[in-house]
Amino acid sequence: VTASGATPTITVTEFTIPAMSAVANSTTDSETINIGGTNLTGNITVTIDGTNAAMFSVVTNPSPLTSAGGTATITYTPTAAGTHTATLRLNSTGATEVTRELNGTATSPAVTYTWQGADNGDWTTGTNWNPTRTTPAANDILQFNDGTTKTVTNVPSQTIAQLSVSNSTKITLQAGAANILSIAVGAGDDLSFAAGSELNISGATNALTI
């Protein structure tokens, strides 16, 4: 309590901080909050602790953050895929601590897989791709570029980021059921064919939809 009897108070305009998302070891995400102070006699300190504190950082404006307040920008820089949590703490002499929870979700970086399987090779066999595709992900980039004519079998329902056919390669896709191959989350051309290349779908009963 100050000499006048007024209670020192820290205020944060945002009741919650939106969840952040990024690609591990590749991109970042950030959110900015507005901080105020009433009857404060010292600077406001802003720190981060908790389970995944190392995945988050904070910069205040001004720095140091004076009793008049300002802004704090929290940046999420994940080094591993998964969900991450931490706690943002704001303190000043005589004031009740203010906290906000931090949440982030990180995806693995996109991987480009090149088909190296034989004719009638199984899409779901990891070693038919280079590098070996053991854990399919929605941001996978798949390419066929060996200049041959092949049928690829057992295409499942799956989401990928990009699919390309190049170098006069001719590919026919067959599904083991009425499956859907979704191409939805890539940057750039999601589905591309170079001149002289082909992508065909066969199978009347178990038709594949792209």
BALOBA-1460 file (C-alpha; in Angstrom, 3 decimals):
// residues 210
<rec num="1" residu="v" x="0.000" y="0.000" z="0.000"/>
<rec num="2" residu="t" x="1.313" y="3.442" z="-0.891"/>
<rec num="3" residu="a" x="1.681" y="6.296" z="1.593"/>
<rec num="4" residu="s" x="-1.716" y="7.670" z="0.537"/>
<rec num="5" residu="g" x="-3.368" y="4.330" z="1.283"/>
<rec num="6" residu="a" x="-4.126" y="3.521" z="-2.355"/>
<rec num="7" residu="t" x="-3.476" y="-0.073" z="-3.411"/>
<rec num="8" residu="p" x="-0.828" y="-0.649" z="-6.124"/>
<rec num="9" residu="t" x="-2.435" y="-2.516" z="-9.018"/>
<rec num="10" residu="i" x="-1.246" y="-4.077" z="-12.261"/>
<rec num="11" residu="t" x="-3.820" y="-4.381" z="-15.027"/>
<rec num="12" residu="v" x="-3.760" y="-6.400" z="-18.247"/>
<rec num="13" residu="t" x="-6.350" y="-5.563" z="-20.882"/>
<rec num="14" residu="e" x="-6.447" y="-9.066" z="-22.324"/>
<rec num="15" residu="f" x="-8.154" y="-11.621" z="-20.078"/>
<rec num="16" residu="t" x="-6.550" y="-14.465" z="-22.025"/>
<rec num="17" residu="i" x="-3.683" y="-14.754" z="-24.480"/>
<rec num="18" residu="p" x="-4.654" y="-16.572" z="-27.694"/>
<rec num="19" residu="a" x="-3.001" y="-19.926" z="-28.299"/>
<rec num="20" residu="m" x="-0.047" y="-19.696" z="-30.640"/>
<rec num="21" residu="s" x="1.141" y="-22.069" z="-33.356"/>
<rec num="22" residu="a" x="4.363" y="-22.543" z="-35.287"/>
<rec num="23" residu="v" x="6.536" y="-25.078" z="-37.063"/>
<rec num="24" residu="a" x="9.224" y="-26.518" z="-34.795"/>
<rec num="25" residu="n" x="12.698" y="-25.107" z="-35.473"/>
<rec num="26" residu="s" x="11.318" y="-23.134" z="-38.407"/>
<rec num="27" residu="t" x="8.723" y="-20.447" z="-37.659"/>
<rec num="28" residu="t" x="7.514" y="-18.391" z="-34.700"/>
<rec num="29" residu="d" x="4.249" y="-16.870" z="-33.512"/>
<rec num="30" residu="s" x="3.658" y="-13.930" z="-31.201"/>
<rec num="31" residu="e" x="0.965" y="-12.112" z="-29.263"/>
<rec num="32" residu="t" x="1.048" y="-8.645" z="-27.672"/>
<rec num="33" residu="i" x="-0.748" y="-7.633" z="-24.483"/>
<rec num="34" residu="n" x="-1.425" y="-4.187" z="-23.005"/>
<rec num="35" residu="i" x="-0.286" y="-3.568" z="-19.449"/>
<rec num="36" residu="g" x="-1.242" y="-0.718" z="-17.111"/>
<rec num="37" residu="g" x="-0.425" y="0.311" z="-13.579"/>
<rec num="38" residu="t" x="-2.204" y="2.231" z="-10.850"/>
<rec num="39" residu="n" x="-0.486" y="3.596" z="-7.723"/>
<rec num="40" residu="l" x="2.691" y="1.670" z="-8.534"/>
<rec num="41" residu="t" x="5.957" y="2.819" z="-6.992"/>
<rec num="42" residu="g" x="8.324" y="0.721" z="-9.103"/>
<rec num="43" residu="n" x="8.798" y="-0.922" z="-12.464"/>
<rec num="44" residu="i" x="6.685" y="-3.859" z="-13.617"/>
<rec num="45" residu="t" x="8.658" y="-7.063" z="-14.097"/>
<rec num="46" residu="v" x="7.445" y="-9.574" z="-16.675"/>
<rec num="47" residu="t" x="8.751" y="-13.139" z="-16.503"/>
<rec num="48" residu="i" x="7.873" y="-16.571" z="-17.865"/>
<rec num="49" residu="d" x="8.082" y="-19.879" z="-16.028"/>
<rec num="50" residu="g" x="6.451" y="-23.289" z="-16.168"/>
<rec num="51" residu="t" x="6.811" y="-26.584" z="-17.972"/>
<rec num="52" residu="n" x="7.811" y="-25.243" z="-21.397"/>
<rec num="53" residu="a" x="9.061" y="-21.791" z="-20.477"/>
<rec num="54" residu="a" x="12.053" y="-22.171" z="-22.800"/>
<rec num="55" residu="m" x="9.681" y="-22.237" z="-25.792"/>
<rec num="56" residu="f" x="8.432" y="-18.708" z="-25.020"/>
<rec num="57" residu="s" x="10.129" y="-15.331" z="-24.635"/>
<rec num="58" residu="v" x="8.884" y="-11.840" z="-23.779"/>
<rec num="59" residu="v" x="9.956" y="-8.313" z="-24.692"/>
<rec num="60" residu="t" x="8.388" y="-5.227" z="-23.118"/>
<rec num="61" residu="n" x="7.934" y="-1.725" z="-24.516"/>
<rec num="62" residu="p" x="9.314" y="0.317" z="-22.891"/>
<rec num="63" residu="s" x="12.095" y="-1.803" z="-21.438"/>
<rec num="64" residu="p" x="12.228" y="-1.861" z="-18.504"/>
<rec num="65" residu="l" x="8.467" y="-1.562" z="-18.152"/>
<rec num="66" residu="t" x="7.790" y="1.427" z="-15.934"/>
<rec num="67" residu="s" x="4.947" y="1.946" z="-13.484"/>
<rec num="68" residu="a" x="3.023" y="3.688" z="-16.274"/>
<rec num="69" residu="g" x="2.760" y="0.401" z="-18.145"/>
<rec num="70" residu="g" x="3.121" y="-0.355" z="-21.838"/>
<rec num="71" residu="t" x="3.058" y="-3.531" z="-23.891"/>
<rec num="72" residu="a" x="4.592" y="-6.995" z="-23.722"/>
<rec num="73" residu="t" x="5.099" y="-9.162" z="-26.789"/>
<rec num="74" residu="i" x="5.297" y="-12.892" z="-26.150"/>
<rec num="75" residu="t" x="6.985" y="-14.958" z="-28.856"/>
<rec num="76" residu="y" x="6.550" y="-18.694" z="-29.271"/>
<rec num="77" residu="t" x="9.673" y="-20.370" z="-30.704"/>
<rec num="78" residu="p" x="9.186" y="-24.144" z="-30.436"/>
<rec num="79" residu="t" x="12.133" y="-26.488" z="-30.772"/>
<rec num="80" residu="a" x="10.021" y="-29.654" z="-30.827"/>
<rec num="81" residu="a" x="6.618" y="-30.649" z="-32.163"/>
<rec num="82" residu="g" x="3.752" y="-30.949" z="-29.670"/>
<rec num="83" residu="t" x="1.742" y="-28.803" z="-27.285"/>
<rec num="84" residu="h" x="3.548" y="-26.444" z="-24.929"/>
<rec num="85" residu="t" x="2.477" y="-24.452" z="-21.884"/>
<rec num="86" residu="a" x="3.973" y="-21.834" z="-19.595"/>
<rec num="87" residu="t" x="2.898" y="-19.005" z="-17.295"/>
<rec num="88" residu="l" x="3.462" y="-15.286" z="-17.814"/>
<rec num="89" residu="r" x="3.929" y="-13.409" z="-14.513"/>
<rec num="90" residu="l" x="3.684" y="-9.660" z="-13.899"/>
<rec num="91" residu="n" x="4.887" y="-8.182" z="-10.620"/>
<rec num="92" residu="s" x="5.586" y="-4.811" z="-9.018"/>
<rec num="93" residu="t" x="6.327" y="-3.735" z="-5.467"/>
<rec num="94" residu="g" x="3.229" y="-4.019" z="-3.287"/>
<rec num="95" residu="a" x="0.947" y="-5.182" z="-6.107"/>
<rec num="96" residu="t" x="-0.814" y="-8.511" z="-6.432"/>
<rec num="97" residu="e" x="0.831" y="-10.700" z="-9.041"/>
<rec num="98" residu="v" x="-1.017" y="-10.970" z="-12.352"/>
<rec num="99" residu="t" x="-0.648" y="-14.155" z="-14.409"/>
<rec num="100" residu="r" x="-1.664" y="-15.295" z="-17.870"/>
<rec num="101" residu="e" x="-1.369" y="-18.813" z="-19.246"/>
<rec num="102" residu="l" x="0.622" y="-19.360" z="-22.424"/>
<rec num="103" residu="n" x="-0.236" y="-22.133" z="-24.870"/>
<rec num="104" residu="g" x="1.409" y="-23.154" z="-28.112"/>
<rec num="105" residu="t" x="1.151" y="-25.973" z="-30.603"/>
<rec num="106" residu="a" x="4.069" y="-26.875" z="-32.854"/>
<rec num="107" residu="t" x="4.007" y="-29.072" z="-35.924"/>
<rec num="108" residu="s" x="6.965" y="-30.871" z="-37.448"/>
<rec num="109" residu="p" x="8.678" y="-29.223" z="-40.428"/>
<rec num="110" residu="a" x="7.420" y="-30.291" z="-43.837"/>
<rec num="111" residu="v" x="9.313" y="-33.206" z="-45.399"/>
<rec num="112" residu="t" x="9.592" y="-33.867" z="-49.132"/>
<rec num="113" residu="y" x="9.202" y="-37.543" z="-50.088"/>
<rec num="114" residu="t" x="10.108" y="-38.849" z="-53.536"/>
<rec num="115" residu="w" x="8.570" y="-42.062" z="-54.888"/>
<rec num="116" residu="q" x="11.176" y="-44.778" z="-55.478"/>
<rec num="117" residu="g" x="8.918" y="-47.819" z="-55.460"/>
<rec num="118" residu="a" x="8.470" y="-50.264" z="-58.309"/>
<rec num="119" residu="d" x="5.453" y="-50.538" z="-60.595"/>
<rec num="120" residu="n" x="2.380" y="-51.601" z="-58.549"/>
<rec num="121" residu="g" x="4.173" y="-50.505" z="-55.394"/>
<rec num="122" residu="d" x="2.106" y="-49.882" z="-52.264"/>
<rec num="123" residu="w" x="1.628" y="-46.207" z="-51.310"/>
<rec num="124" residu="t" x="1.590" y="-47.106" z="-47.609"/>
<rec num="125" residu="t" x="4.926" y="-48.947" z="-47.645"/>
<rec num="126" residu="g" x="7.361" y="-46.482" z="-46.126"/>
<rec num="127" residu="t" x="10.407" y="-47.726" z="-48.033"/>
<rec num="128" residu="n" x="8.728" y="-46.962" z="-51.366"/>
<rec num="129" residu="w" x="9.480" y="-43.308" z="-50.561"/>
<rec num="130" residu="n" x="12.793" y="-41.525" z="-50.141"/>
<rec num="131" residu="p" x="13.359" y="-40.755" z="-47.328"/>
<rec num="132" residu="t" x="11.375" y="-43.611" z="-45.763"/>
<rec num="133" residu="r" x="7.882" y="-42.323" z="-44.982"/>
<rec num="134" residu="t" x="7.129" y="-44.019" z="-41.673"/>
<rec num="135" residu="t" x="4.872" y="-41.359" z="-40.158"/>
<rec num="136" residu="p" x="2.623" y="-39.621" z="-42.709"/>
<rec num="137" residu="a" x="1.814" y="-36.014" z="-41.814"/>
<rec num="138" residu="a" x="-0.603" y="-33.435" z="-43.182"/>
<rec num="139" residu="n" x="2.267" y="-31.174" z="-44.277"/>
<rec num="140" residu="d" x="4.093" y="-33.861" z="-46.292"/>
<rec num="141" residu="i" x="5.213" y="-32.950" z="-49.815"/>
<rec num="142" residu="l" x="5.058" y="-35.905" z="-52.228"/>
<rec num="143" residu="q" x="6.671" y="-36.039" z="-55.651"/>
<rec num="144" residu="f" x="6.962" y="-38.451" z="-58.575"/>
<rec num="145" residu="n" x="9.842" y="-37.540" z="-60.844"/>
<rec num="146" residu="d" x="11.755" y="-40.629" z="-62.050"/>
<rec num="147" residu="g" x="10.579" y="-40.370" z="-65.669"/>
<rec num="148" residu="t" x="8.858" y="-43.774" z="-65.711"/>
<rec num="149" residu="t" x="5.305" y="-45.057" z="-66.039"/>
<rec num="150" residu="k" x="4.033" y="-46.678" z="-62.843"/>
<rec num="151" residu="t" x="0.907" y="-47.670" z="-60.980"/>
<rec num="152" residu="v" x="0.837" y="-46.922" z="-57.264"/>
<rec num="153" residu="t" x="-1.578" y="-49.089" z="-55.296"/>
<rec num="154" residu="n" x="-3.403" y="-48.972" z="-51.957"/>
<rec num="155" residu="v" x="-3.683" y="-45.184" z="-51.758"/>
<rec num="156" residu="p" x="-5.443" y="-44.485" z="-48.429"/>
<rec num="157" residu="s" x="-7.591" y="-41.629" z="-47.219"/>
<rec num="158" residu="q" x="-4.945" y="-39.126" z="-46.248"/>
<rec num="159" residu="t" x="-4.156" y="-35.411" z="-46.115"/>
<rec num="160" residu="i" x="-0.941" y="-34.071" z="-47.598"/>
<rec num="161" residu="a" x="0.405" y="-30.609" z="-48.395"/>
<rec num="162" residu="q" x="1.558" y="-30.979" z="-51.992"/>
<rec num="163" residu="l" x="1.634" y="-33.525" z="-54.808"/>
<rec num="164" residu="s" x="3.714" y="-33.052" z="-57.948"/>
<rec num="165" residu="v" x="4.479" y="-35.114" z="-61.049"/>
<rec num="166" residu="s" x="7.399" y="-34.053" z="-63.248"/>
<rec num="167" residu="n" x="10.158" y="-35.175" z="-65.638"/>
<rec num="168" residu="s" x="7.671" y="-36.885" z="-68.012"/>
<rec num="169" residu="t" x="6.635" y="-39.274" z="-65.248"/>
<rec num="170" residu="k" x="3.260" y="-40.975" z="-65.693"/>
<rec num="171" residu="i" x="1.564" y="-42.149" z="-62.504"/>
<rec num="172" residu="t" x="-1.686" y="-44.041" z="-62.025"/>
<rec num="173" residu="l" x="-3.128" y="-44.128" z="-58.507"/>
<rec num="174" residu="q" x="-5.302" y="-46.973" z="-57.243"/>
<rec num="175" residu="a" x="-7.130" y="-47.117" z="-53.911"/>
<rec num="176" residu="g" x="-8.145" y="-50.173" z="-51.910"/>
<rec num="177" residu="a" x="-11.438" y="-48.509" z="-50.997"/>
<rec num="178" residu="a" x="-13.422" y="-45.386" z="-51.871"/>
<rec num="179" residu="n" x="-10.765" y="-43.175" z="-50.321"/>
<rec num="180" residu="i" x="-10.087" y="-39.433" z="-50.419"/>
<rec num="181" residu="l" x="-6.621" y="-37.969" z="-50.898"/>
<rec num="182" residu="s" x="-6.853" y="-34.400" z="-49.613"/>
<rec num="183" residu="i" x="-4.274" y="-31.839" z="-50.697"/>
<rec num="184" residu="a" x="-4.913" y="-28.935" z="-48.447"/>
<rec num="185" residu="v" x="-2.196" y="-27.283" z="-46.423"/>
<rec num="186" residu="g" x="0.830" y="-26.607" z="-48.608"/>
<rec num="187" residu="a" x="2.336" y="-23.276" z="-49.592"/>
<rec num="188" residu="g" x="2.551" y="-22.734" z="-53.338"/>
<rec num="189" residu="d" x="1.071" y="-25.128" z="-55.894"/>
<rec num="190" residu="d" x="-0.726" y="-27.895" z="-54.029"/>
<rec num="191" residu="l" x="-1.182" y="-30.104" z="-57.108"/>
<rec num="192" residu="s" x="1.161" y="-29.677" z="-60.068"/>
<rec num="193" residu="f" x="2.036" y="-31.504" z="-63.295"/>
<rec num="194" residu="a" x="4.979" y="-30.640" z="-65.507"/>
<rec num="195" residu="a" x="4.637" y="-30.761" z="-69.289"/>
<rec num="196" residu="g" x="4.614" y="-34.347" z="-70.519"/>
<rec num="197" residu="s" x="3.758" y="-35.774" z="-67.108"/>
<rec num="198" residu="e" x="0.502" y="-37.435" z="-66.118"/>
<rec num="199" residu="l" x="-1.482" y="-38.309" z="-63.012"/>
<rec num="200" residu="n" x="-4.279" y="-40.833" z="-63.554"/>
<rec num="201" residu="i" x="-6.793" y="-42.518" z="-61.264"/>
<rec num="202" residu="s" x="-8.043" y="-46.047" z="-61.935"/>
<rec num="203" residu="g" x="-10.594" y="-48.313" z="-60.285"/>
<rec num="204" residu="a" x="-14.332" y="-48.167" z="-60.881"/>
<rec num="205" residu="t" x="-15.373" y="-49.855" z="-57.626"/>
<rec num="206" residu="n" x="-12.808" y="-48.386" z="-55.267"/>
<rec num="207" residu="a" x="-12.482" y="-44.991" z="-56.865"/>
<rec num="208" residu="l" x="-10.009" y="-42.536" z="-55.385"/>
<rec num="209" residu="t" x="-11.014" y="-38.899" z="-54.993"/>
<rec num="210" residu="i" x="-8.439" y="-36.099" z="-54.919"/>
